[in-house]
């Protein structure tokens, strides 16, 4: 990345020297269509009473700017004339063999090759736009009473300030007319700290924070990049996640940032535009971290003072219930869009999106020369595995009586609720998060890369499958411990909390200032939106009515309570069956994901596609054992998921042992629950 700040901006005029009346910050000035701002003079900063003296001052100011504008346009025209003369002299000297007049060629050559020459047309356009703004100001002042203008300006400023306070003002950016934050973006590719070194990485990040107007960070001088503190945050497999903060916190408004750099193979996996759109939908409900700015291969997010859960945390019964409640709030809080319901479960959309690339890779890895110690990554040749997935999908949809009936059951799901994507906020003192009814809101679900419409069964099954993983294991982080899958009792503890919890009933007076992201909201903020509970679980209908005039519970109350308990038990039974049915879908999806993520030599894949067979390079092919020491074994993970898939095919009776094959049956991992 070049050292100049201009390379980080989407505005091409940032490479030009700006005039005294054109500034980058919108501090009370007027903004034209191209994003430039007219700088108010000292006189304009004085309070306006709408009187005649102020009108005279405004007229004088307009005349002064008009004179400067006329002079600047003349200067620009003279400069263009000199360049035209220089080009003509160069052309004649090269093509007509006319000796240039003494000094003519060299004096004008610098002008013709000036680095600013490419922006003259844009500069002229800016001057024309400034002239148009001045004209509109003169017309407005001559037709509208000045006191009305002043009042209107105050209302607009007040509304803008109020919108900023309601949205939390996590960025020094603008807001749309409907109060939606306008997330800044720039076309910059940020290299990792491993590629450029610590100091250069810090310098580039600070420049990005300036360009994207992250709140308070423009107060940190660019030459103080060495004062930035970097902390690598583990838990994400498709991103490099890093926390940033200035070591010298002289400015109280400088907040810590979360920097997310996308992985190298992510273009095959995730549609980042769709992900950013989903993040904006979540922000309207205050779910998850706020999005502060984006660049080509990453983004800045709000940083939570929180601790990531561990594999042991999610096994704690109380924590498991809290996770269930947070997922219920997500499912009820975000309504599906029509296009999402029409597409169907996103897990199958991902499968069909990744399958072509996976097939190409597996054609290379399944070649006899490349099988290596692992053997078939999918437990069998790819074609057999793919056919089994299709047969399983047909069986799964048959449980609902067809795809359309299944789509009616879908909710907005996270689809990757592993422990590394769940954080616990560090609450203290008199925080409302410490109130017993709010304790579950200490948990915050992050990383919505794969979030979209899906069946509740997939959400539960995927979360339960993550109980088998240990991504921080120092030797085999890819290994899935199938004996650690939650027991029926542990699953029902989770599902019962999910069924009995309702988002609307959980918002009590003590929690009305707690957002769905778990953070506390100021009392002046807008009320939380009305969120209806889903009709799928009918959890609100299972609540008994209370007889306030009764001294002791009557027979009707006992009957209602018994009915409620039976209803809860039946719903838990149903969801437990749903989770078991969708478990293989989780295995198939993440198996394909891991194969696409693996580092496979492109030359070998292309050779197979073109009918040639090449042996995998040692450490890079089918074994997947080479590379950097701390590199995740994606092919090993894919194989673990595939073996679990085959185990479910046998358990569910979708395939017989004869259809699966003896070798696959011997390797298949069968979950007991």
N, C-alpha and C positions, 0 to 999 in steps of 0.2 A: 504494500500500500504506500503511495507517495506520502511524503511528509506534510504536504499542505492540507489545510482543512477543506479546501475547495473540492477535493476528490470525494468527500463524504456527503456532499450536498446534492440534492436532486435539481437545484436551480442552477442553470448554466451560467448565470450572471455572477455567481460567486467568484469566478475567476477574474472578474474585472475589478478595477479600482472604483469603489463606490463614492459617490459625491456626498457632500455634507448634508444634503437634504434627503438622501436615500439611506435608511438604516435598516438593520436586520430585525431588530426587536420591535414589537408592536406595542410600544409604551404610550398609549393614548393617541396614537396617530391614526391616519386613515389608510385603509388598505385597498389597493387596486386589484384587478383581476389576476395579475401575475404574481401576487404575493409580496410585492414591494410595499414599503410603508413610507408615508410622508411624515417627516420629522417635524413636530410642532416646535415653534420658537419659544423663547422665554415669555413673550407677551401672551402666547396662547395658553400657557400653563397657569396664568392668573385666573381667579374665579370670575365667571361671567355673570353679569346681572341683566344682560339683554339690552343695555342702554346704548345710546348713540355713540359715545366714545369708543366702545368696543367694536361697533360696526365700522367706525373710521379706522381703527387699528387693523381690523381684518382687511379692509380695503387697501391700506398701505402695504400690509404684508403681501397681499395678492399681487400688487403692482411690483413689489421688489422681486418676488419669485418670477413674475412674468418677464421682468428685465433680465434676470439671470438666465431664464430659459431661452430667451431670444439670443443672448450672447453665447450660450452653450451650443445652440443649434448652428450658429454662424461658425463657431470654432470647429465643430464636427464637419461642417461642409468644407471648410478650408483644409482639414486633414484629409478628407476623401479626395479632394482635388489634387493634393500633393501625391497621394498614392496612385491616382490615375496617371499623373505625369511620370511617376517613377516606373510604373509598369510599362508605359509607352516607351520610355527611354531604354529600359532593359530589352524590350522586344526588338526595338530598332537596332540596338547594339548587337543582338544575337542573330537576327535574321536579315537585316538590311545592310549590315556592314557599315553603318554610319557611326563614325567615332563620336562618343558622347561629349557634350559640352563639359568643360573642366569642372569637376566637382559634382556634376549633375547626377551621375549614376550612384556614386558612393554616398552622397548626402541623402538621397531618397531611398537607398536600398534598405536602410534600417527601418524606415517607415513602412515599406512594403512587407517586410518580414516580421513586423512587430507582433508579439504574442497576443496583443489586445485587438489586432485588426479583425480577427474572426468574429468578435462580438460587437462590431460597430453597428451592424443592422439591428441587433437586439437593443443596443443602447439607444438608437434612434427611436425604436418602438417605445422604449420606456419614457423617453422625453415626450413623445406624442401623447402617451397615456397620461403623463403628469399634466400636460397642457389641457387635456380633456377634463381631468379632475378639477383643475382650476376654473375651467369654464362652467362646470356643473355647480361649483361652489358659488360663483357669481350669480348664476341664474337662481339658485335656491335662496340666496340672501336677498335678492331683489323681489321675490314673490312671496316669501314666508316671514312672518314676524320673528325677529331674533329671539325673543323670549320663548316662543314656542319651540324653536330649534334647541334652545338650551335645555328645556324641560325634557324634550324627547331624548336628547343625549344622555341625560341623567338616568332616565328610565332604562335605556338600553344598557348603560354601564352597570346599573344595579342588578338587572336581570342576569347579565353575564357573570357578575360576581357571585350571585346566588347559585347559578348553575355550577360554578366551579366548586363552591363549598359542598353542594349536595353530592357531587361525584367524587369527593375525596381529594381532588387536585393532586394526583400522583405524578403529573407531568406539567411542565411549563408550556403546554400546547393549547390549541384553540378548541372550542366546543361548537358543535353544530347547533342549528336553531332549535332542535328538539332536545338539547341537553346532552346528546351523545358525545363522548370524547372522540376527537379526531386523532387517531393514533399516528404519530409521525413515522415515516418510512424513508429509507435511502438505499440506493443501489451500490452497496459496498459488500465485498467479500472479506470477512474477517478471518485471518489465519489464527491457528491455535498457538498456545504458548510453547508447545513442543516444536513448532515450525519456525518461530521468529525469536524465541527467547523471552524471558520474563519482562525486562524493561520495555522492549519494543511492543510487546503485547499490551502492557499497561498503557503505553502512550496511545496506541490505536484505540483502545477501549475508551479512554478519556475523551479522545476526539469524537468518537461515536456518541458518547453521552452528551457532549456539547451539541452535536448536530441534531440529535433526536430530542433535544430539550428536556432531558430527564430532570425532574424537579431538583433544584438546588445545585446540580452538578456544573452548571455554567459559572458558578461562583468559584469553582476550583480552577486556578490558572493551568493552562496547558503544560507549562514547564514543571508542574508539580506531579507529573505522572508517577514518579517513583514513590510518592507518598500513599499510593493506593494499595490497599491490602487485598490479597487474593486468597480465596479459600475454595478448594475443589470439593464439590458436593457429590457424593456417590449415589448410586441407585438407579441411574438412567442408562439404558443400553443403546438408545438411538441418538443420544445427545451428550455433549460435554457440558455439564452444568457447573457454574462457578458463581460464588458470592463475592460482591465487591463492596468495599467501604473505604473512605479516606481514613488513614491512620490518625491524622491530626484533625479532629472534629471541631474546628473553630467555628464552622457554620452549622448551627443547629438544624437548618432545613435540609442539609445534605443527607439523604436517606440511603441505606444500603440497597443495592440492586442485585437481581438475579439475572445472570447472563446465560443464555442457552444457545449453544452452537450445534447445529444439526450434524448428524453423522454423515459419512461419505456416501453410503448406499441409500440414503433416505429418499432420494428422488424416485426410486423404484417402489417405495412403500407408502408414502404419505403425501396427500395433496395439501400443501401448506396453506393455500388460499382458503380451502374448506375449513381447515383447522382454525385459522385466524377468524373466520366468520363465526365459528362456534364459540370461540373465546369471547367475542363481542356479545353474543347472545347470553352467555353465562354472566358477563359483567353487568348486564341489565338487572340480573337477579342477585347480584353480589355473591356469586358462587366462584370460588377459586381465586387465584391471584390476578391482579389487574395487569393488563397488557400496556406497556409503557412506550414501546418503539420497536420497529422491525428493520432488519437489513437482509441482504440476499441469503445468507446462510445462518440466520439466527434471529434472536429477539431479546429485549430486556423485559423483565417481569418484576412485579412487586415482590419484595423479599419479606418473608415471614420470619419472625423470631420464634422458630419452632424446631422440633427435633423429629427426624424421620423415624417411623416405626421400624421395628426389627422383626425377624421371623418368629421370635419368641413373644413379642408384644401381641401379635394378632391371635395368638392361642389363648390369651387371658380371657376368660368368659365375659367379664365386664367390658373390656375393650372390643371384643367381637360384637357385642350388642350395640356398642356405640357406632361401630363401622356400619352395621346394618341400618341404624337410624339415619346416618348421613347419606347412605345410598338411597334410602326411601325418600329423603328430602330432595335429592337430585332427580329421582324418577318422577316425583310429583311436581317439582318446581319448574321443569322445562317441558313445554308442550312440543310435540312433534310437528314438523312442517309437512305439508302434503307430499312434497317430493320425497321426503325421507320415508314416509309410510309406503309410498308407491315403490321405492327401491327395494324395500324389504330389509331383513337383518343385515347390518353392516358387516358382520363376520363373514357372511357368504359373499358379499360384494368384494371384500378384501381377498378372499380365496380366489375368486375368478380374476381379480386384478393381478395378483401375484403369480398365478399358475403358469402363464406363458413363460415368464422369466425363470421360474422354478424348473419348468420342463427342460429348458435349454441347459441349465446348470446340471440337472440330474442326468441328462444324456451324456455329459462329460464325466460325471462322478461315477455313474453306473457302468462305465466301460470296464472290462476285466482288468485292464492295465492300471486303473485308478481306484479299485475297491479298497486296497490297503487293509490296515488292521481292523478298522471299524466295520468293514463289509458294506452292505447296502445301508445308506443313510436312513431310508424310509422303512427299513426292515425287509424290504422286497424291492424289485424293480419299480421305478416310478409309475409305470403304466398300471401295475396291479394296485398300488396304493391309491392312485387317482380314481380307479374304478370302484374301489371300496368306499371312498369318500362319497361318490355319487350315489351308491346304493344306500349308504347311511343317511344322506340328505333326504332321499325319497321316503325312507322309513320315518324320519323325524317329522316331515311335513304331513305324513299320513296320520300321525297322532292327533293332528288338529283338524283333520278332514279336508286338507288342502292348504295351499299357500295363502290364499286370501283370508281364511279364518285365522291362520297364524299371525298375519299382519295386524289383525285387530287387537292382539294381545301385547303388541310391542310398546316399549317405553323408551325414553331417552336414557341410554346407558353409558357408563364410563368405559367399560369393556377392557380395562387394564388395572383393576383395583388390587394391585400387588402392594406389599407392605412398603416398598420404596416410593410409592406414589401417595402415601398417606402420612401426614405430619401432625404432630401434637403441639399446639401453641403453648408457650410458656406463660401461663396466667399466674398472677400474684396479687397480693393486696386485696382490694375490694372489687376485683374484676367480676362482672356478671357471669363469666364463664365458670366460676367456682360454685355457683348455685347448683344444687344437685340436679335440677331439671334442665340445666344448660351444659352439664359436664360433657355430653357427647359432642357439643359444638367446639370443644377444644381440638377436635380432629378436623383437619382440612384435607380434602382430596385435591390433588394437583395432577398435572400432565394429562390433558384431555386430547392427546394426539389421535386417539382411536375412538373417541366418543361419537356416538350417533345412535340411530334407532336400532334396537335389538330386543330379543325376547328376554324377560326377566330371568329365565332359566340360564341363559348364557352368562349373565352378570354374576349370578350366584356360583355357577359351576366354575367360572374362570377364577373367581376369588378363592374358592375352596382349593383349586389346583395350585394356587400360589402358596398354600400351606406346605406343599411338598418341596419348595425351592429354598435354596440358600445361596443367593447371588454373591454373598461376601465370603464364601468358603475360600480359604487361601489356595486350595489345590484343585478342587472340582466344582467351581461355581455353576457349571452347566447341568449338574446332575440333579435328577428329580427323584426324591425319596418317597416312593409310592406308599410306604408303610406309614408315612406321616400325614396322609390325607385325613381330614377331620372325620371323626366317628359320627354315627347317626345322631348321637346325643349332642355333639358339638355343632353339627349342622342345624339341628332343631333349635338350639339356643339362639343362633344367629337369625334363623328364619322367623322365630316367634317374635323377637324384637322388631323385625321388619314389619310383620303383619300388624302388630299392635300399635305401631308408631304412625302418627299422622302429622304431616307438616303443619296443617292449620291448627290442630288442637295443641301442638307443642309450643306455639307462640303465646306464652303467658305474659302477664304484665311485667314480670321480672326479666323477661328476655326480649322485650320489644325493641331494645336498642342493640341487639346482637344480630349481625348480618349472617347470611348463610355461609360466608367464608370463615366465620368464627371470630371475626374482629368486631370490636365495639364500634357503634355508630354514634355520632353526636346527636343530642336530643333535638337539634334543629333540622335534622335530615328528614327527607320525605318518608312517609309511612311505607312499610313493606307492602308489596303488591299482594292482592288477594290470590292465594294459591289453593285451588280445589284439590281435595284428595282424589286419587284415582278410583274409578269404579271397579278396577280389576280385583283389588283386595277387599274392598268394602269394609276397611278397618273401622271407619267411623260408625258404620251401621252396627258393628259388633259391640259398641259401648252400651252398657245398660243405662236405663233412665233411673234417676234418683228421686225418691219420695221425701221431699224436704220436711213434710209435716209428720213423718212417722218417727216414733221413738226408737223402734228396732226394725231391722229389715223384715219386710213381710214375705209371704210365700211368693208373690209375684216377682219380687226382686231376686230371690233365690233361683226362681225358674229362668229369669232373664240372664242371670250370671251363668247358670249352667248352659243355657243356649249359646251364650257368648263364647264360653270355653269350648263347646263343641264346634262352633264356627271357626274359632282360631285353630283348633287342632286339625280340622279338615283342610283349611287353607295351608297350614304348615305341611301336611301330608302331600298336598298337591304340588307345592313349590319344591319339596324335597325330590319328588319324582321328576319335576321339570329340570332341576339341576343335574340329576343323574343322566337324563336324556340328552342334555346339551353339552355334557362334558367332552364328548368326542369332537364336537365342533370347535371347542377351545384348542384341543390338541392339534387338529388339522390346520387351523389358522396360524398358530404360532410355529408349527413345523415349517410351513411355507415361508413365513416371515424370517425365520432363522436362516433358511437356505439362501434367501435373497441377500441377507445381511453378510453372509460369509464372504471372505476374500478369496475369490476364485480367479485364476489367470484368464483374462479375456481371450487371449490367443488360443487357449485350449478349447474354450467354449465355441469360438468361431470355427475352429478346425472341425469340431464334431458336426456343427451345423452344415458345413461345406463338404461333409463326407470323408474328412480325414480324421484319424485318431492320433492324439498326442498324449503322451504319458504326463501325469501331473508332476510338477516340480516337487522335490523333496521338501516337506514341511508346508506346502501350499495347496496340496490336492485333497484327495479323499480322506486322508488321515486327519487333517485339520489340527495337527499337533505342533505345527511350527509357528513362526511369527514372533511377535513380542511376548515376553514372559507374562505380562498382565493382560493380554488380549483374551477376550471372552471366546470360548470355543463354541461358535454358533452351530457348526455342523454336529458337534456332540449334543448340543441342546436340541437340535432338530431331531436327532435320532431318539433321544429320550421321549420327546413328545409323540413321535411315530409309534414307538413301542407301547406307550400308554393308549394310543388310539386303537391299536390292534387288540389290546387287552379289553377295552370297552366293547369292541365288536363281538368278542367272544362272550362277555358277560351279558350283554343285551340280547344275545341270540340272533344278531343280524347276519352273522357269518358263522358257519360251522368250522370246527378244527380242520376238516378236510379241505374246505374252501380256502382257509387261511394258509395252510401248508405247515408241515412239521417244523421246519426251521424257524418260521415266524412264531409258531405257538411256543416253542422253547424259549424264545427271547422276549415274548410279550410280557408287559408289566400289568398285572391285574390288581386293581384297587378293590379292597374288601368291602367298601361301603358304597 
